Amino acid sequence: MVVRRVVAVLLVLLSLPLTGFSVERKWETGILVSLERKDDPGNVAQPPRSYTESDGNPERDGSPTDAPAGRSSPRSSWMYYTISSGTKLYLVRIPASVPSVNKPKADVGAKVEYAIDGTEFYFRNPDGSEVRAELLKTTAKVPQSPPPPPSGKHEHP
């Protein structure tokens, strides 16, 4: 009898829609003002460390060993996006190795839909798909003040 109740409760819970667990984002509109690919040089000062398995040989005891001379840590490439909204500029990045189907579908100067959740920045493509990026920096735009009006006084030579 108790088993039937547990099974019935589990069936009811499993049949509930999962829409209550979806994330609702506050979407805003901005302009993609720049797009740039940059290579991260990696840590050139420190050669990468490799580890060997210990097999009883004192030369391979499982401790870190230096990599061959002249090798540096691997480089990674990033796509940097700058988005302008009403009063802010956002700098975000996505690994360049991400397939193009998982990147924002917008050209420089085009409107983009975006949402921010902590350090995560989300683009929404025209087809409704979302692309996650890393929010690196938020900068307040400096308002452009108009030039002061002429004072009405004219200097004559």
OpenMM code with the backbone's topology and positions (N, CA, C; nanometers):
from openmm import Vec3, app, unit

residues = "MET VAL VAL ARG ARG VAL VAL ALA VAL LEU LEU VAL LEU LEU SER LEU PRO LEU THR GLY PHE SER VAL GLU ARG LYS TRP GLU THR GLY ILE LEU VAL SER LEU GLU ARG LYS ASP ASP PRO GLY ASN VAL ALA GLN PRO PRO ARG SER TYR THR GLU SER ASP GLY ASN PRO GLU ARG ASP GLY SER PRO THR ASP ALA PRO ALA GLY ARG SER SER PRO ARG SER SER TRP MET TYR TYR THR ILE SER SER GLY THR LYS LEU TYR LEU VAL ARG ILE PRO ALA SER VAL PRO SER VAL ASN LYS PRO LYS ALA ASP VAL GLY ALA LYS VAL GLU TYR ALA ILE ASP GLY THR GLU PHE TYR PHE ARG ASN PRO ASP GLY SER GLU VAL ARG ALA GLU LEU LEU LYS THR THR ALA LYS VAL PRO GLN SER PRO PRO PRO PRO PRO SER GLY LYS HIS GLU HIS PRO".split()
positions = [
    Vec3(0.0822, -0.1180, 0.0000),
    Vec3(0.0000, 0.0000, 0.0000),
    Vec3(0.0874, 0.1255, 0.0000),
    Vec3(0.1890, 0.1303, 0.0844),
    Vec3(0.2801, 0.2431, 0.0900),
    Vec3(0.3572, 0.2530, -0.0413),
    Vec3(0.3946, 0.1398, -0.0964),
    Vec3(0.4692, 0.1380, -0.2220),
    Vec3(0.3837, 0.1975, -0.3332),
    Vec3(0.2556, 0.1655, -0.3368),
    Vec3(0.1659, 0.2199, -0.4395),
    Vec3(0.1565, 0.3722, -0.4282),
    Vec3(0.1496, 0.4235, -0.3065),
    Vec3(0.1423, 0.5686, -0.2872),
    Vec3(0.2711, 0.6358, -0.3346),
    Vec3(0.3835, 0.5781, -0.3016),
    Vec3(0.5117, 0.6339, -0.3435),
    Vec3(0.5208, 0.6348, -0.4957),
    Vec3(0.4821, 0.5243, -0.5575),
    Vec3(0.4842, 0.5158, -0.7039),
    Vec3(0.3889, 0.6179, -0.7640),
    Vec3(0.2716, 0.6343, -0.7068),
    Vec3(0.1743, 0.7304, -0.7586),
    Vec3(0.2282, 0.8728, -0.7474),
    Vec3(0.2897, 0.9060, -0.6351),
    Vec3(0.3471, 1.0397, -0.6173),
    Vec3(0.4607, 1.0616, -0.7165),
    Vec3(0.5442, 0.9624, -0.7344),
    Vec3(0.6533, 0.9751, -0.8314),
    Vec3(0.6010, 0.9952, -0.9727),
    Vec3(0.4979, 0.9232, -1.0103),
    Vec3(0.4397, 0.9393, -1.1440),
    Vec3(0.3830, 1.0796, -1.1632),
    Vec3(0.3177, 1.1314, -1.0619),
    Vec3(0.2633, 1.2671, -1.0705),
    Vec3(0.3767, 1.3677, -1.0842),
    Vec3(0.4809, 1.3536, -1.0037),
    Vec3(0.5936, 1.4458, -1.0108),
    Vec3(0.6638, 1.4386, -1.1458),
    Vec3(0.6797, 1.3201, -1.1990),
    Vec3(0.7465, 1.3048, -1.3284),
    Vec3(0.6625, 1.3583, -1.4434),
    Vec3(0.5322, 1.3630, -1.4257),
    Vec3(0.4463, 1.4112, -1.5341),
    Vec3(0.4316, 1.5634, -1.5353),
    Vec3(0.4802, 1.6315, -1.4292),
    Vec3(0.4712, 1.7771, -1.4256),
    Vec3(0.5642, 1.8375, -1.5308),
    Vec3(0.5217, 1.9434, -1.5952),
    Vec3(0.6092, 2.0063, -1.6940),
    Vec3(0.7297, 2.0702, -1.6256),
    Vec3(0.8394, 2.0730, -1.6965),
    Vec3(0.9618, 2.1295, -1.6419),
    Vec3(0.9735, 2.2788, -1.6679),
    Vec3(0.8673, 2.3417, -1.7148),
    Vec3(0.8745, 2.4842, -1.7456),
    Vec3(0.9021, 2.5678, -1.6218),
    Vec3(0.8666, 2.5196, -1.5066),
    Vec3(0.8946, 2.5923, -1.3840),
    Vec3(1.0433, 2.6022, -1.3546),
    Vec3(1.1220, 2.5170, -1.4184),
    Vec3(1.2649, 2.5159, -1.3940),
    Vec3(1.3437, 2.5917, -1.5005),
    Vec3(1.2776, 2.6438, -1.6024),
    Vec3(1.3504, 2.7167, -1.7063),
    Vec3(1.3885, 2.8551, -1.6546),
    Vec3(1.4943, 2.9075, -1.7109),
    Vec3(1.5451, 3.0368, -1.6677),
    Vec3(1.4806, 3.1459, -1.7527),
    Vec3(1.4192, 3.2406, -1.6850),
    Vec3(1.3635, 3.3561, -1.7544),
    Vec3(1.4682, 3.4663, -1.7519),
    Vec3(1.5039, 3.5139, -1.8687),
    Vec3(1.6040, 3.6196, -1.8782),
    Vec3(1.5365, 3.7513, -1.9127),
    Vec3(1.5967, 3.8601, -1.8677),
    Vec3(1.5487, 3.9933, -1.9028),
    Vec3(1.6267, 4.0369, -2.0268),
    Vec3(1.5633, 4.0295, -2.1423),
    Vec3(1.6292, 4.0589, -2.2688),
    Vec3(1.6276, 4.2084, -2.2962),
    Vec3(1.7418, 4.2583, -2.3416),
    Vec3(1.7564, 4.3985, -2.3782),
    Vec3(1.8117, 4.4052, -2.5199),
    Vec3(1.8087, 4.5233, -2.5773),
    Vec3(1.8602, 4.5418, -2.7132),
    Vec3(1.9784, 4.6367, -2.7104),
    Vec3(2.0806, 4.6018, -2.7850),
    Vec3(2.1996, 4.6851, -2.7967),
    Vec3(2.2504, 4.6802, -2.9396),
    Vec3(2.3656, 4.7403, -2.9612),
    Vec3(2.4292, 4.7432, -3.0929),
    Vec3(2.5658, 4.6762, -3.0800),
    Vec3(2.5967, 4.5857, -3.1714),
    Vec3(2.7295, 4.5255, -3.1759),
    Vec3(2.8222, 4.6268, -3.2406),
    Vec3(2.9120, 4.6864, -3.1615),
    Vec3(2.9967, 4.7939, -3.2131),
    Vec3(3.1340, 4.7457, -3.2573),
    Vec3(3.1783, 4.6303, -3.2072),
    Vec3(3.3051, 4.5768, -3.2570),
    Vec3(3.3116, 4.4269, -3.2342),
    Vec3(3.3897, 4.3628, -3.3183),
    Vec3(3.4122, 4.2192, -3.3126),
    Vec3(3.5575, 4.1977, -3.3513),
    Vec3(3.6329, 4.1305, -3.2640),
    Vec3(3.7762, 4.1142, -3.2896),
    Vec3(3.8237, 3.9790, -3.2388),
    Vec3(3.9091, 3.9155, -3.3172),
    Vec3(3.9704, 3.7898, -3.2747),
    Vec3(4.1098, 3.8217, -3.2219),
    Vec3(4.1397, 3.7687, -3.1023),
    Vec3(4.2709, 3.7899, -3.0421),
    Vec3(4.3236, 3.6570, -2.9901),
    Vec3(4.4539, 3.6406, -3.0034),
    Vec3(4.5197, 3.5229, -2.9486),
    Vec3(4.5725, 3.5557, -2.8108),
    Vec3(4.5479, 3.4678, -2.7165),
    Vec3(4.6023, 3.4805, -2.5825),
    Vec3(4.7409, 3.4173, -2.5873),
    Vec3(4.8460, 3.4929, -2.5561),
    Vec3(4.9804, 3.4379, -2.5695),
    Vec3(5.0119, 3.3260, -2.4716),
    Vec3(4.9284, 3.3035, -2.3756),
    Vec3(4.9566, 3.1994, -2.2774),
    Vec3(5.0630, 3.2476, -2.1804),
    Vec3(5.1083, 3.1622, -2.0952),
    Vec3(5.2105, 3.1982, -1.9984),
    Vec3(5.3461, 3.1582, -2.0547),
    Vec3(5.4101, 3.2495, -2.1254),
    Vec3(5.5359, 3.2199, -2.1918),
    Vec3(5.6497, 3.2099, -2.0918),
    Vec3(5.6408, 3.2805, -1.9789),
    Vec3(5.7490, 3.2814, -1.8804),
    Vec3(5.7668, 3.1452, -1.8150),
    Vec3(5.6594, 3.0717, -1.7959),
    Vec3(5.6674, 2.9421, -1.7303),
    Vec3(5.6416, 2.8312, -1.8313),
    Vec3(5.7360, 2.7394, -1.8490),
    Vec3(5.7069, 2.6271, -1.9381),
    Vec3(5.6010, 2.5380, -1.8745),
    Vec3(5.5228, 2.4673, -1.9546),
    Vec3(5.4207, 2.3807, -1.8965),
    Vec3(5.4848, 2.2671, -1.8189),
    Vec3(5.4139, 2.2207, -1.7196),
    Vec3(5.4616, 2.1092, -1.6389),
    Vec3(5.3884, 1.9841, -1.6848),
    Vec3(5.4586, 1.8744, -1.6909),
    Vec3(5.3933, 1.7487, -1.7244),
    Vec3(5.4127, 1.6530, -1.6078),
    Vec3(5.3249, 1.5577, -1.5939),
    Vec3(5.3323, 1.4614, -1.4855),
    Vec3(5.3507, 1.3231, -1.5453),
    Vec3(5.4310, 1.2436, -1.4779),
    Vec3(5.4525, 1.1070, -1.5225),
    Vec3(5.3981, 1.0136, -1.4163),
    Vec3(5.3616, 0.8960, -1.4582),
    Vec3(5.3103, 0.7988, -1.3629),
    Vec3(5.4265, 0.7336, -1.2896),
    Vec3(5.4042, 0.7049, -1.1643),
    Vec3(5.5070, 0.6391, -1.0852),
    Vec3(5.5024, 0.4898, -1.1120),
    Vec3(5.6173, 0.4356, -1.1505),
    Vec3(5.6256, 0.2914, -1.1726),
    Vec3(5.7415, 0.2309, -1.0927),
    Vec3(5.7839, 0.3027, -0.9863),
    Vec3(5.8944, 0.2542, -0.9053),
    Vec3(6.0286, 0.3081, -0.9519),
    Vec3(6.0359, 0.3594, -1.0717),
    Vec3(6.1595, 0.4160, -1.1236),
    Vec3(6.1768, 0.5541, -1.0632),
    Vec3(6.2899, 0.5812, -0.9927),
    Vec3(6.3065, 0.7121, -0.9301),
    Vec3(6.3040, 0.8260, -1.0309),
    Vec3(6.3314, 0.7973, -1.1578),
    Vec3(6.3273, 0.9035, -1.2592),
    Vec3(6.1839, 0.9365, -1.2986),
    Vec3(6.0901, 0.8464, -1.2704),
    Vec3(5.9484, 0.8692, -1.3013),
    Vec3(5.8675, 0.8437, -1.1758),
    Vec3(5.8754, 0.9374, -1.0825),
    Vec3(5.8097, 0.9164, -0.9534),
    Vec3(5.6745, 0.9853, -0.9399),
    Vec3(5.6219, 1.0371, -1.0494),
    Vec3(5.4919, 1.1021, -1.0433),
    Vec3(5.4996, 1.2498, -1.0137),
    Vec3(5.6211, 1.3032, -0.9948),
    Vec3(5.6341, 1.4457, -0.9664),
    Vec3(5.6386, 1.5243, -1.0965),
    Vec3(5.6094, 1.6538, -1.0908),
    Vec3(5.6099, 1.7331, -1.2121),
    Vec3(5.7498, 1.7393, -1.2733),
    Vec3(5.7538, 1.7418, -1.4028),
    Vec3(5.8809, 1.7555, -1.4734),
    Vec3(5.8685, 1.8700, -1.5719),
    Vec3(5.9817, 1.9317, -1.6004),
    Vec3(5.9795, 2.0417, -1.6963),
    Vec3(5.9577, 1.9871, -1.8366),
    Vec3(5.8872, 2.0640, -1.9158),
    Vec3(5.8667, 2.0296, -2.0559),
    Vec3(5.9956, 2.0587, -2.1316),
    Vec3(6.0116, 2.0048, -2.2511),
    Vec3(6.1308, 2.0317, -2.3289),
    Vec3(6.1519, 2.1816, -2.3477),
    Vec3(6.2793, 2.2220, -2.3560),
    Vec3(6.3128, 2.3634, -2.3722),
    Vec3(6.2490, 2.4197, -2.4976),
    Vec3(6.2119, 2.5475, -2.4892),
    Vec3(6.1563, 2.6143, -2.6061),
    Vec3(6.0070, 2.5993, -2.6224),
    Vec3(5.9422, 2.5194, -2.5400),
    Vec3(5.7972, 2.5027, -2.5511),
    Vec3(5.7291, 2.5921, -2.4494),
    Vec3(5.6205, 2.6511, -2.4877),
    Vec3(5.5430, 2.7320, -2.3947),
    Vec3(5.4037, 2.6741, -2.3864),
    Vec3(5.3243, 2.7296, -2.2979),
    Vec3(5.1888, 2.6793, -2.2818),
    Vec3(5.1091, 2.7059, -2.4090),
    Vec3(5.0078, 2.6255, -2.4331),
    Vec3(4.9312, 2.6426, -2.5564),
    Vec3(4.8592, 2.7758, -2.5602),
    Vec3(4.8450, 2.8286, -2.6790),
    Vec3(4.7744, 2.9547, -2.6983),
    Vec3(4.6270, 2.9260, -2.7202),
    Vec3(4.5460, 3.0221, -2.6842),
    Vec3(4.4039, 3.0092, -2.7121),
    Vec3(4.3585, 3.1369, -2.7802),
    Vec3(4.2617, 3.1239, -2.8666),
    Vec3(4.2077, 3.2383, -2.9392),
    Vec3(4.0681, 3.2679, -2.8883),
    Vec3(4.0351, 3.3959, -2.8857),
    Vec3(3.9056, 3.4408, -2.8359),
    Vec3(3.8440, 3.5368, -2.9358),
    Vec3(3.7133, 3.5355, -2.9411),
    Vec3(3.6371, 3.6349, -3.0159),
    Vec3(3.5851, 3.7342, -2.9120),
    Vec3(3.6247, 3.8611, -2.9276),
    Vec3(3.5831, 3.9666, -2.8358),
    Vec3(3.4738, 4.0494, -2.9013),
    Vec3(3.3641, 4.0684, -2.8308),
    Vec3(3.2487, 4.1442, -2.8786),
    Vec3(3.2301, 4.2649, -2.7879),
    Vec3(3.2069, 4.3819, -2.8459),
    Vec3(3.1712, 4.5004, -2.7690),
    Vec3(3.0288, 4.5379, -2.8064),
    Vec3(2.9439, 4.5479, -2.7056),
    Vec3(2.8023, 4.5781, -2.7261),
    Vec3(2.7721, 4.7099, -2.6568),
    Vec3(2.7032, 4.7977, -2.7282),
    Vec3(2.6641, 4.9272, -2.6742),
    Vec3(2.5151, 4.9246, -2.6453),
    Vec3(2.4805, 4.9664, -2.5235),
    Vec3(2.3383, 4.9824, -2.4904),
    Vec3(2.3196, 5.1273, -2.4496),
    Vec3(2.2046, 5.1623, -2.4019),
    Vec3(2.1742, 5.3005, -2.3675),
    Vec3(2.2844, 5.3754, -2.2963),
    Vec3(2.3280, 5.3267, -2.1824),
    Vec3(2.4269, 5.3995, -2.1027),
    Vec3(2.5533, 5.3186, -2.0754),
    Vec3(2.5636, 5.1984, -2.1301),
    Vec3(2.6766, 5.1116, -2.0978),
    Vec3(2.7381, 5.0480, -2.2215),
    Vec3(2.8650, 5.0106, -2.2064),
    Vec3(2.9362, 4.9291, -2.3040),
    Vec3(2.9729, 4.7979, -2.2347),
    Vec3(2.9543, 4.6872, -2.3038),
    Vec3(2.9876, 4.5566, -2.2497),
    Vec3(3.0958, 4.4932, -2.3366),
    Vec3(3.1977, 4.4371, -2.2729),
    Vec3(3.3005, 4.3614, -2.3427),
    Vec3(3.2843, 4.2164, -2.3008),
    Vec3(3.2613, 4.1298, -2.3995),
    Vec3(3.2415, 3.9876, -2.3721),
    Vec3(3.3312, 3.9073, -2.4648),
    Vec3(3.3515, 3.7807, -2.4287),
    Vec3(3.4322, 3.6956, -2.5154),
    Vec3(3.3769, 3.5544, -2.5201),
    Vec3(3.4087, 3.4905, -2.6336),
    Vec3(3.3710, 3.3521, -2.6592),
    Vec3(3.4947, 3.2844, -2.7178),
    Vec3(3.5252, 3.1605, -2.6800),
    Vec3(3.6398, 3.0941, -2.7426),
    Vec3(3.6224, 3.0880, -2.8944),
    Vec3(3.7289, 3.1194, -2.9658),
    Vec3(3.7220, 3.1174, -3.1123),
    Vec3(3.7008, 2.9761, -3.1642),
    Vec3(3.7342, 2.8766, -3.0830),
    Vec3(3.7193, 2.7378, -3.1252),
    Vec3(3.5741, 2.6899, -3.1253),
    Vec3(3.4838, 2.7703, -3.0696),
    Vec3(3.3423, 2.7335, -3.0671),
    Vec3(3.2903, 2.7310, -3.2107),
    Vec3(3.2176, 2.6275, -3.2493),
    Vec3(3.1642, 2.6229, -3.3861),
    Vec3(3.0755, 2.7446, -3.4154),
    Vec3(3.0752, 2.7869, -3.5397),
    Vec3(3.0015, 2.9083, -3.5770),
    Vec3(2.8523, 2.8971, -3.5489),
    Vec3(2.7983, 2.7759, -3.5450),
    Vec3(2.6553, 2.7619, -3.5127),
    Vec3(2.6270, 2.8016, -3.3694),
    Vec3(2.7307, 2.8061, -3.2853),
    Vec3(2.7143, 2.8426, -3.1447),
    Vec3(2.7685, 2.9812, -3.1151),
    Vec3(2.7729, 3.0678, -3.2161),
    Vec3(2.8195, 3.2054, -3.1981),
    Vec3(2.7050, 3.3002, -3.2321),
    Vec3(2.7142, 3.4246, -3.1847),
    Vec3(2.6110, 3.5222, -3.2185),
    Vec3(2.6034, 3.5439, -3.3692),
    Vec3(2.4817, 3.5592, -3.4174),
    Vec3(2.4603, 3.5803, -3.5604),
    Vec3(2.4273, 3.7276, -3.5826),
    Vec3(2.5314, 3.8107, -3.5837),
    Vec3(2.5117, 3.9542, -3.6026),
    Vec3(2.6393, 4.0135, -3.6601),
    Vec3(2.6231, 4.1152, -3.7404),
    Vec3(2.7354, 4.1885, -3.7964),
    Vec3(2.7572, 4.3154, -3.7152),
    Vec3(2.8779, 4.3709, -3.7252),
    Vec3(2.9072, 4.4963, -3.6576),
    Vec3(2.8092, 4.6021, -3.7073),
    Vec3(2.7516, 4.6753, -3.6140),
    Vec3(2.6528, 4.7779, -3.6456),
    Vec3(2.5091, 4.7283, -3.6362),
    Vec3(2.4908, 4.5980, -3.6206),
    Vec3(2.3564, 4.5403, -3.6140),
    Vec3(2.3039, 4.5408, -3.4701),
    Vec3(2.1716, 4.5403, -3.4587),
    Vec3(2.1087, 4.5278, -3.3268),
    Vec3(2.1239, 4.3845, -3.2781),
    Vec3(2.1472, 4.3706, -3.1474),
    Vec3(2.1555, 4.2387, -3.0853),
    Vec3(2.0692, 4.2376, -2.9602),
    Vec3(2.0105, 4.1227, -2.9334),
    Vec3(1.9372, 4.1033, -2.8087),
    Vec3(2.0316, 4.0342, -2.7118),
    Vec3(2.0319, 4.0806, -2.5863),
    Vec3(2.1219, 4.0223, -2.4883),
    Vec3(2.0569, 4.0228, -2.3508),
    Vec3(2.1132, 3.9389, -2.2643),
    Vec3(2.0729, 3.9340, -2.1237),
    Vec3(2.1984, 3.9081, -2.0423),
    Vec3(2.1980, 3.9556, -1.9190),
    Vec3(2.3134, 3.9387, -1.8310),
    Vec3(2.2688, 3.8673, -1.7047),
    Vec3(2.3496, 3.7683, -1.6644),
    Vec3(2.3247, 3.6942, -1.5414),
    Vec3(2.4587, 3.6793, -1.4702),
    Vec3(2.4905, 3.7716, -1.3809),
    Vec3(2.6191, 3.7694, -1.3115),
    Vec3(2.7324, 3.7976, -1.4087),
    Vec3(2.8240, 3.7018, -1.4229),
    Vec3(2.9343, 3.7175, -1.5181),
    Vec3(2.9044, 3.6494, -1.6511),
    Vec3(2.7828, 3.6013, -1.6666),
    Vec3(2.7428, 3.5377, -1.7919),
    Vec3(2.6640, 3.6375, -1.8759),
    Vec3(2.6977, 3.6430, -2.0020),
    Vec3(2.6326, 3.7313, -2.0979),
    Vec3(2.5698, 3.6399, -2.2019),
    Vec3(2.4453, 3.6636, -2.2367),
    Vec3(2.3758, 3.5788, -2.3329),
    Vec3(2.3310, 3.6621, -2.4531),
    Vec3(2.3638, 3.6140, -2.5716),
    Vec3(2.3097, 3.6696, -2.6952),
    Vec3(2.1879, 3.5863, -2.7320),
    Vec3(2.0863, 3.6500, -2.7912),
    Vec3(1.9749, 3.5738, -2.8480),
    Vec3(1.9753, 3.5977, -2.9974),
    Vec3(1.9927, 3.4900, -3.0717),
    Vec3(1.9960, 3.4974, -3.2176),
    Vec3(1.8544, 3.5147, -3.2729),
    Vec3(1.8439, 3.5588, -3.3984),
    Vec3(1.7108, 3.5771, -3.4587),
    Vec3(1.6246, 3.4509, -3.4554),
    Vec3(1.6875, 3.3324, -3.4573),
    Vec3(1.6095, 3.2077, -3.4538),
    Vec3(1.5674, 3.1689, -3.3117),
    Vec3(1.6034, 3.2526, -3.2121),
    Vec3(1.5656, 3.2261, -3.0738),
    Vec3(1.6699, 3.1493, -2.9949),
    Vec3(1.7734, 3.0991, -3.0615),
    Vec3(1.8773, 3.0262, -2.9894),
    Vec3(1.9602, 3.1229, -2.9056),
    Vec3(2.0139, 3.0722, -2.7966),
    Vec3(2.0933, 3.1541, -2.7055),
    Vec3(2.2393, 3.1150, -2.7145),
    Vec3(2.3267, 3.2144, -2.7035),
    Vec3(2.4711, 3.1932, -2.7059),
    Vec3(2.5282, 3.2525, -2.5781),
    Vec3(2.5979, 3.1704, -2.5007),
    Vec3(2.6570, 3.2151, -2.3751),
    Vec3(2.7973, 3.2690, -2.4006),
    Vec3(2.8295, 3.3804, -2.3358),
    Vec3(2.9622, 3.4409, -2.3445),
    Vec3(3.0050, 3.4815, -2.2045),
    Vec3(3.1325, 3.5095, -2.1897),
    Vec3(3.1867, 3.5542, -2.0618),
    Vec3(3.1891, 3.7067, -2.0602),
    Vec3(3.1226, 3.7659, -1.9620),
    Vec3(3.1217, 3.9114, -1.9466),
    Vec3(3.2521, 3.9528, -1.8799),
    Vec3(3.3339, 4.0288, -1.9518),
    Vec3(3.4635, 4.0704, -1.8994),
    Vec3(3.4590, 4.2072, -1.8334),
    Vec3(3.3824, 4.2990, -1.8937),
    Vec3(3.3872, 4.4361, -1.8457),
    Vec3(3.2583, 4.5089, -1.8801),
    Vec3(3.2128, 4.5909, -1.7868),
    Vec3(3.0996, 4.6805, -1.8099),
    Vec3(3.1501, 4.8221, -1.7849),
    Vec3(3.1301, 4.9089, -1.8812),
    Vec3(3.1776, 5.0462, -1.8709),
    Vec3(3.0615, 5.1412, -1.8927),
    Vec3(3.0513, 5.2426, -1.8082),
    Vec3(2.9491, 5.3457, -1.8277),
    Vec3(2.9931, 5.4354, -1.9429),
    Vec3(2.8995, 5.4650, -2.0308),
    Vec3(2.9301, 5.5570, -2.1405),
    Vec3(2.9429, 5.6980, -2.0861),
    Vec3(3.0373, 5.7716, -2.1397),
    Vec3(3.0525, 5.9119, -2.1024),
    Vec3(2.9580, 5.9923, -2.1901),
    Vec3(2.8645, 6.0642, -2.1292),
    Vec3(2.7699, 6.1399, -2.2115),
    Vec3(2.8423, 6.2494, -2.2899),
    Vec3(2.8034, 6.2647, -2.4135),
    Vec3(2.8592, 6.3701, -2.4982),
    Vec3(2.7791, 6.4970, -2.4726),
    Vec3(2.8442, 6.5978, -2.4178),
    Vec3(2.7732, 6.7226, -2.3920),
    Vec3(2.7829, 6.8111, -2.5159),
    Vec3(2.6758, 6.8801, -2.5472),
    Vec3(2.6784, 6.9684, -2.6637),
    Vec3(2.7701, 7.0872, -2.6375),
    Vec3(2.8238, 7.1472, -2.7426),
    Vec3(2.9100, 7.2639, -2.7214),
    Vec3(2.8291, 7.3773, -2.6592),
    Vec3(2.8943, 7.4608, -2.5803),
    Vec3(2.8199, 7.5697, -2.5149),
    Vec3(2.7675, 7.6679, -2.6203),
    Vec3(2.6524, 7.7270, -2.5928),
    Vec3(2.5962, 7.8227, -2.6894),
    Vec3(2.6844, 7.9477, -2.6958),
    Vec3(2.6813, 8.0161, -2.8080),
    Vec3(2.7607, 8.1387, -2.8191),
    Vec3(2.7124, 8.2413, -2.7172),
    Vec3(2.8066, 8.3180, -2.6664),
    Vec3(2.7742, 8.4123, -2.5607),
    Vec3(2.7068, 8.5388, -2.6130),
    Vec3(2.7080, 8.5602, -2.7413),
    Vec3(2.6445, 8.6807, -2.7976),
    Vec3(2.7445, 8.7943, -2.8147),
    Vec3(2.8574, 8.7793, -2.7534),
    Vec3(2.9597, 8.8828, -2.7681),
    Vec3(3.0507, 8.8443, -2.8852),
    Vec3(3.0725, 8.9354, -2.9713),
    Vec3(3.1615, 8.9089, -3.0854),
    Vec3(3.2827, 8.9990, -3.0741),
    Vec3(3.3954, 8.9401, -3.0951),
    Vec3(3.5168, 9.0221, -3.0954),
    Vec3(3.5423, 9.0710, -3.2362),
    Vec3(3.5713, 9.1994, -3.2492),
    Vec3(3.6015, 9.2567, -3.3797),
    Vec3(3.7490, 9.2934, -3.3833),
    Vec3(3.8170, 9.2613, -3.4890),
    Vec3(3.9593, 9.2983, -3.4972),
    Vec3(3.9811, 9.4451, -3.5189),
] * unit.nanometer
topology = app.Topology()
chain = topology.addChain("A")
for resn in residues:
    res = topology.addResidue(resn, chain)
    for name in ("N", "CA", "C"):
        topology.addAtom(name, app.Element.getBySymbol(name[0]), res)
